Amino acid sequence: MNLLPRRPIFNRRPENNVYRVFLYSILIIGGLWIFYGVGRGDIKEIGAPLPIPTRTALSYAAEGDAHFTSGALEAAISSYRRALELEPENAAVWATLARIQTYNSSMKTVLSDRRQMLTDALHSIEEAVKLAPDDSTVAATHAFVLDWNSAESISGDRSAGLLVEAEQEAVRALSLDNSNILALAYYSEILIDEQRTTQAEQNIVKALDNGQGLMDVHRVYAYLLETQGLYNQAISEYKKAIEITPKLTFLYMRTGANYRTLAFGAVESQRQALYDSSLEYFDKAAKINEQLQVKDPGPFISISKTYSQLGEFYAAGRNIQKALEYDPANPAVYGQLGIVFQRSRNFEGAVPALRCAINGCSAKDSCEARGGCDEGDEGTAVQGLPLSQDTVVYYYSFVSNLAALSRPKNNMCPEARAVIKKIRDGGYESDPVVKEIMLENENICNLVGSGLTISALTATPGPATETPTPTPTITPTP
């Protein structure tokens, strides 16, 4: 009899399932792939930040344009520099950077800072010219930068040379493209600086035909009108420029300066309203700077000068103090404070402020120059201003105050005479106004030396009223 083998009741024999083996193999291979993928960076951990796409030069340039329109010129310069890090051979980016740097120079209240910014602009546009020597807009911008550098040049010969070079570049830009609106505008500006106003007007009128939407065109036309003494028309053109770029503070500063010029020569019934308009535009510039977190003392200096012309010296002094809060190391602001003190006949206060402006001063002495520092403010060291056309007013004002305070027992005339010599050696006495001031103060010092007492200041040369012809750099007259 055949019997079947007994089946295991409690234990099963081990069996190899091919599907199970295949699944385990897949899991092992997948695990190894993930392990090494994470190590190589091919696979990111859960929750890891996503990769950020690389920005293009065009993106940074667009950002720079937005900053320029909003009035944040330093931020615009920074954005364009980032663009050049990505595309260092982009001539258009170099040229636009140079244009912004040139306009940014008008925001600098210290001459050395303006010159440095203009030097930077010249370097930028020279790079653009190397990359695109036959580009009309590059050549036009080169002319623009050369013109503004000419206005701030230390040497008269170099200034004349830069102006000639600027004209040559403007002509070349128009030969490359005679319809280039910016080239027409910049050429007009150069011709104004060369006092060729008839030809300048012909070019700016051509630019206006198709350039109504360009700030540069209206700015140059306003500048032309200023040089012709047509301040109301100049104000109208500056306002058109402001409509196009409503956050550029230097346009507000020029508008305010033109209103102030009108006010100074206006009849009594119109004067106050014009001064109020001047203050309004300077105040708008200050508020724009506040919004942009730009600590520019320029608007407060101009507000101070306006109040000083009105005879409101307390308000003038308060605004200069505000300017010093923003820029406590700026010697030009100390100079302006000294002028305000002088015009209010506070000669004792004017002397340390003006001394700090022209000679520099320690942190401790800067507090004295300011009329005292707040608690916890130890002052700021200040470097003096070299003698120049822009700063000579501080030098001769210092002389006048020293002479006014001199007495036989407290003779400040030796210091005054040293400054007079410096002014003469610099050739600034060729100006008849400066020469007269120097002679008057020498006479005072001669009287003091003879033992007489001087009871009042006989020469009080405060800062001149608004000059009829503004400077080519569109820097507000301090």
C-alpha positions as a printed Julia matrix, in Angstrom:
478×3 Matrix{Float64}:
  0.0     0.0     0.0
  1.34    3.39   -1.0
  1.21    6.07    1.64
  1.65    9.84    0.94
  4.37   11.58    2.95
  3.12   13.27    6.0
  2.72   17.07    5.69
  4.39   19.18    8.3
  1.81   20.22   10.77
  3.66   22.91   12.75
  6.59   24.06   10.5
  6.89   25.04    6.88
  9.96   24.5     4.87
 11.77   27.75    3.87
 11.0    28.79    0.34
 12.69   31.52   -1.88
 10.12   33.82   -3.51
 11.62   35.39   -6.66
  9.32   38.4    -6.5
 10.29   39.15   -2.95
 13.96   39.02   -3.81
 13.43   41.35   -6.73
 11.57   43.86   -4.52
 14.32   43.84   -1.9
 16.91   44.4    -4.58
 15.04   47.4    -5.94
 14.71   48.91   -2.44
 18.42   48.44   -1.72
 19.46   49.98   -5.04
 17.03   52.88   -4.53
 18.35   53.53   -1.04
 21.93   53.62   -2.26
 20.97   55.97   -5.08
 19.28   58.39   -2.65
 22.2    58.18   -0.2
 24.81   59.03   -2.8
 22.54   61.56   -4.51
 22.2    63.57   -1.3
 25.94   63.43   -0.82
 26.59   64.76   -4.31
 23.93   67.46   -3.96
 21.78   66.0    -6.74
 18.97   65.45   -4.27
 17.98   68.2    -1.8
 16.71   67.59    1.67
 13.04   68.16    2.38
 12.53   71.8     3.46
 15.82   72.99    1.93
 15.56   76.42    0.22
 14.89   76.36   -3.47
 17.68   77.53   -5.8
 17.55   81.28   -6.64
 17.76   82.09  -10.33
 20.84   84.13  -11.28
 20.03   87.79  -11.98
 21.03   89.27  -15.3
 22.83   92.53  -15.98
 19.63   93.81  -17.59
 17.79   93.18  -14.31
 20.29   95.24  -12.32
 20.25   98.01  -14.93
 16.44   98.19  -14.73
 16.73   98.36  -10.96
 19.24  101.2   -11.34
 16.86  103.11  -13.61
 14.1   102.73  -11.03
 16.39  104.04   -8.3
 17.39  107.01  -10.48
 13.77  107.92  -11.16
 12.99  107.65   -7.45
 15.88  110.0    -6.63
 18.08  107.39   -4.91
 21.18  108.1    -6.98
 23.64  106.26   -4.73
 21.46  103.14   -4.93
 21.23  103.56   -8.72
 25.03  103.69   -8.95
 25.29  100.55   -6.83
 22.85   98.67   -9.09
 24.71   99.66  -12.23
 27.99   98.52  -10.7
 26.38   95.13  -10.02
 25.29   94.99  -13.66
 28.87   95.65  -14.76
 30.13   92.81  -12.6
 28.09   90.51  -14.86
 28.7    92.33  -18.15
 31.88   94.39  -17.88
 31.97   94.95  -21.63
 28.51   96.52  -21.91
 29.17  100.07  -23.17
 25.56  101.22  -22.64
 25.71  100.28  -18.95
 29.03  102.13  -18.51
 27.57  105.23  -20.21
 24.4   105.26  -18.11
 26.45  104.82  -14.94
 28.56  107.84  -15.97
 25.42  109.95  -16.5
 24.05  109.05  -13.06
 27.39  109.7   -11.38
 27.56  113.11  -13.02
 24.11  114.07  -11.78
 24.96  112.67   -8.35
 27.85  115.16   -8.12
 25.25  117.92   -7.83
 24.15  116.38   -4.51
 27.59  116.88   -2.97
 28.0   120.04   -0.89
 31.78  119.76   -0.58
 33.87  120.63   -3.63
 36.31  117.74   -3.15
 33.4   115.27   -3.03
 31.92  116.72   -6.22
 35.25  116.46   -7.98
 35.71  112.86   -6.88
 32.26  111.88   -8.14
 32.92  113.61  -11.46
 36.28  111.84  -11.73
 34.47  108.54  -11.22
 32.01  109.5   -13.96
 34.86  110.34  -16.32
 36.44  106.93  -15.7
 33.09  105.21  -16.41
 32.45  107.03  -19.68
 36.02  106.46  -20.86
 35.41  102.73  -20.44
 32.26  103.07  -22.53
 34.14  104.93  -25.27
 36.77  102.17  -25.42
 34.05   99.57  -25.89
 31.86  101.52  -28.35
 33.85  104.35  -29.95
 31.29  104.9   -32.7
 28.15  104.96  -30.56
 26.41  108.35  -30.72
 24.86  108.17  -27.23
 28.17  107.14  -25.68
 29.87  110.11  -27.36
 27.09  112.46  -26.22
 27.38  111.26  -22.64
 31.16  111.67  -22.86
 30.6   115.32  -23.85
 28.2   115.8   -20.93
 30.67  114.36  -18.39
 33.58  116.4   -19.77
 31.51  119.59  -19.55
 30.64  119.1   -15.89
 34.24  118.16  -15.08
 35.31  121.37  -16.76
 33.16  123.43  -14.42
 34.77  121.9   -11.32
 38.37  121.7   -12.53
 41.08  123.08  -10.23
 43.12  124.54  -13.08
 41.75  127.18  -15.42
 43.79  125.8   -18.3
 42.52  122.28  -17.67
 38.96  123.59  -17.44
 39.26  125.26  -20.84
 40.81  122.13  -22.31
 38.02  119.9   -21.01
 35.4   122.27  -22.41
 37.0   122.17  -25.87
 37.14  118.38  -25.69
 33.5   118.29  -24.6
 32.45  120.32  -27.65
 34.42  118.05  -29.96
 32.7   114.97  -28.53
 29.26  116.57  -28.84
 29.92  117.43  -32.5
 31.16  113.88  -33.09
 28.01  112.45  -31.45
 25.84  114.49  -33.82
 27.92  113.45  -36.82
 27.22  109.83  -35.88
 23.49  110.54  -35.45
 22.22  114.05  -36.16
 18.83  113.2   -34.64
 20.24  112.21  -31.23
 18.19  114.3   -28.81
 20.56  113.9   -25.87
 23.49  114.94  -28.06
 21.61  118.1   -29.05
 20.79  118.9   -25.41
 24.31  118.3   -24.12
 25.83  120.24  -27.0
 23.53  123.13  -26.09
 24.71  122.98  -22.48
 28.35  123.11  -23.6
 27.62  126.11  -25.83
 26.0   127.89  -22.87
 29.18  127.36  -20.86
 31.13  128.78  -23.79
 28.75  131.8   -23.72
 27.52  131.05  -27.23
 23.87  131.39  -26.25
 22.45  131.98  -29.74
 23.83  128.71  -31.06
 22.87  126.99  -27.8
 19.27  128.11  -28.22
 19.16  126.77  -31.78
 20.24  123.32  -30.6
 17.96  123.11  -27.57
 14.96  124.17  -29.68
 15.72  121.24  -32.02
 15.94  118.93  -29.01
 12.6   120.17  -27.7
 10.85  119.2   -30.96
 11.1   115.48  -30.11
 12.45  115.5   -26.57
  9.53  116.78  -24.51
  9.6   113.58  -22.49
 13.29  113.84  -21.51
 14.3   115.44  -18.23
 17.73  116.4   -19.59
 16.21  118.54  -22.35
 14.05  120.6   -19.99
 16.92  120.93  -17.49
 19.29  122.31  -20.14
 16.63  124.67  -21.48
 16.01  125.93  -17.94
 19.75  126.48  -17.55
 19.81  128.53  -20.76
 16.92  130.66  -19.51
 18.72  131.22  -16.2
 21.79  132.56  -17.96
 19.55  135.0   -19.81
 17.95  136.19  -16.57
 14.57  134.7   -17.52
 13.95  133.13  -14.13
 10.16  132.71  -14.41
 10.57  130.76  -17.66
 13.41  128.76  -16.14
 11.17  127.79  -13.23
  8.54  126.6   -15.71
 11.08  124.34  -17.45
 12.37  122.95  -14.17
  8.8   122.1   -13.21
  8.43  120.17  -16.5
 11.59  118.25  -15.66
 10.17  117.53  -12.2
  6.99  116.12  -13.75
  9.13  113.61  -15.66
 11.39  112.7   -12.73
  9.55  113.85   -9.61
 12.08  112.54   -7.09
 15.31  114.18   -8.28
 16.07  116.67   -5.53
 18.57  118.76   -7.49
 15.71  119.9    -9.74
 13.8   121.15   -6.69
 16.95  122.86   -5.46
 17.37  124.77   -8.72
 13.69  125.73   -8.75
 13.98  127.05   -5.2
 17.16  128.96   -6.08
 15.4   130.66   -9.01
 12.46  131.67   -6.83
 14.93  133.12   -4.32
 16.66  135.11   -7.05
 13.32  136.51   -8.16
 12.44  137.38   -4.58
 15.64  139.32   -4.01
 14.91  141.65   -6.93
 11.11  141.78   -6.57
  8.96  144.66   -5.4
  7.92  144.63   -1.75
  4.38  143.34   -2.41
  5.63  140.24   -4.27
  8.78  139.43   -2.31
  7.34  137.37    0.53
  5.32  135.11   -1.79
  8.42  134.38   -3.87
 10.48  133.62   -0.78
  7.72  131.29    0.41
  7.83  129.45   -2.94
 11.6   129.17   -2.62
 11.28  127.66    0.86
  8.54  125.31   -0.4
 10.8   123.74   -3.03
 13.77  123.44   -0.7
 11.46  121.8     1.84
 10.21  119.36   -0.83
 13.81  118.37   -1.52
 14.4   117.79    2.2
 11.26  115.63    2.49
 12.21  113.52   -0.53
 15.61  112.92    1.04
 13.92  111.94    4.29
 11.73  109.41    2.44
 14.81  107.98    0.75
 16.78  108.07    4.02
 19.38  110.29    2.35
 21.14  112.56    4.84
 21.9   115.47    2.54
 22.53  118.82    4.29
 22.04  120.76    1.03
 18.31  121.59    1.36
 18.76  122.81    4.94
 21.69  125.01    3.91
 19.54  126.57    1.18
 16.61  127.02    3.57
 19.0   128.69    6.01
 20.27  131.07    3.34
 16.72  132.01    2.38
 15.78  132.78    5.97
 19.02  134.73    6.33
 18.06  136.91    3.35
 14.71  137.47    5.02
 16.53  138.58    8.18
 15.14  135.63   10.18
 18.46  134.55   11.64
 17.06  132.27   14.35
 15.31  130.1    11.71
 18.45  130.29    9.57
 20.58  129.05   12.45
 18.2   126.2    13.3
 18.36  124.88    9.74
 22.15  125.0     9.7
 22.13  123.07   12.97
 19.92  120.48   11.26
 22.4   120.28    8.39
 25.19  119.65   10.91
 23.2   116.83   12.48
 23.22  115.14    9.06
 26.83  115.89    8.24
 28.81  116.94   11.36
 32.19  116.6     9.62
 31.3   118.86    6.67
 33.46  122.03    6.86
 31.24  123.88    4.36
 28.32  123.64    6.78
 30.44  125.19    9.55
 31.28  127.94    7.1
 27.59  128.56    6.46
 26.93  128.61   10.19
 29.65  131.22   10.59
 28.03  133.33    7.87
 24.65  133.13    9.65
 26.25  134.17   12.95
 28.01  137.05   11.22
 24.87  138.36    9.56
 23.09  138.27   12.9
 26.1   140.21   14.31
 27.1   137.33   16.58
 30.78  137.77   15.74
 31.96  135.79   18.76
 30.02  132.77   17.52
 31.12  133.27   13.93
 34.86  133.06   14.64
 35.09  129.43   15.89
 32.66  128.25   13.18
 34.63  129.92   10.37
 37.97  128.87   11.86
 36.74  125.28   11.87
 35.62  125.64    8.24
 38.94  126.9     6.87
 41.49  125.39    9.27
 39.67  122.29   10.49
 39.13  121.53   14.15
 39.2   118.76   16.72
 36.07  116.95   17.89
 36.0   119.1    21.05
 36.42  122.35   19.12
 33.7   121.34   16.67
 31.23  121.48   19.56
 32.29  125.04   20.32
 31.95  125.88   16.63
 28.39  124.53   16.63
 27.48  126.53   19.69
 27.5   123.4    21.86
 26.87  119.69   21.42
 24.0   117.67   22.88
 24.61  115.44   25.87
 26.47  112.32   24.81
 27.74  113.96   21.61
 31.49  114.35   21.84
 31.74  116.21   18.55
 33.37  115.26   15.26
 36.81  116.15   13.94
 36.64  118.37   10.86
 39.14  118.79    8.04
 39.47  122.37    6.77
 38.54  123.57    3.3
 41.35  124.59    0.95
 41.07  128.05   -0.55
 39.07  128.02   -3.79
 36.5   130.07   -5.66
 33.78  128.27   -3.71
 35.38  128.74   -0.27
 36.94  132.22   -0.47
 33.76  133.66    1.08
 34.54  131.77    4.3
 38.1   133.05    4.3
 37.29  136.74    3.9
 34.34  136.46    6.3
 36.74  135.01    8.88
 39.05  137.99    8.33
 36.17  140.43    8.85
 35.07  138.8    12.1
 38.61  138.68   13.49
 39.09  142.35   12.67
 35.72  143.28   14.19
 36.57  141.59   17.5
 40.14  142.88   17.72
 41.03  145.26   20.52
 44.41  146.59   21.62
 44.4   144.11   24.53
 42.88  141.27   22.5
 44.38  141.7    19.06
 43.29  139.02   16.58
 44.74  140.91   13.63
 47.9   138.77   13.27
 45.66  135.8    12.44
 43.55  138.0    10.15
 46.64  139.25    8.29
 47.84  135.68    7.75
 44.53  134.83    6.08
 44.62  138.04    4.01
 48.06  137.01    2.71
 46.75  133.57    1.78
 43.86  135.16   -0.16
 46.22  137.48   -2.01
 48.73  134.75   -2.77
 45.89  132.68   -4.21
 45.02  135.49   -6.63
 41.52  136.03   -5.28
 42.02  139.73   -4.63
 41.59  140.29   -8.37
 37.88  140.26   -7.52
 37.08  143.92   -6.7
 34.65  142.95   -3.93
 37.22  140.75   -2.21
 39.88  143.43   -2.66
 37.7   146.07   -1.02
 36.95  143.76    1.92
 40.65  143.05    2.44
 41.54  146.77    2.39
 38.77  147.68    4.85
 39.87  145.02    7.3
 43.51  146.01    6.98
 42.48  149.56    7.88
 40.66  148.24   10.95
 43.75  146.28   12.01
 45.91  149.36   11.49
 43.63  151.31   13.83
 43.76  148.51   16.4
 47.54  148.48   16.14
 47.61  152.21   16.85
 45.7   151.64   20.09
 42.22  152.72   19.0
 39.09  150.72   19.88
 36.86  149.51   17.11
 33.25  149.46   18.25
 31.59  147.93   15.22
 32.31  145.85   12.2
 32.83  148.13    9.21
 33.01  145.4     6.6
 30.28  142.78    6.81
 30.57  140.61    3.73
 28.01  137.92    4.26
 27.46  135.44    1.49
 26.44  137.23   -1.64
 22.85  137.22   -2.68
 21.79  134.61   -5.2
 24.14  134.95   -8.15
 22.28  135.85  -11.34
 24.11  133.2   -13.38
 24.04  129.75  -11.76
 27.02  127.44  -12.06
 27.04  124.82  -14.84
 27.07  121.99  -12.33
 23.61  122.87  -11.06
 24.95  122.95   -7.53
 22.76  125.14   -5.3
 24.57  128.31   -4.39
 25.59  127.92   -0.74
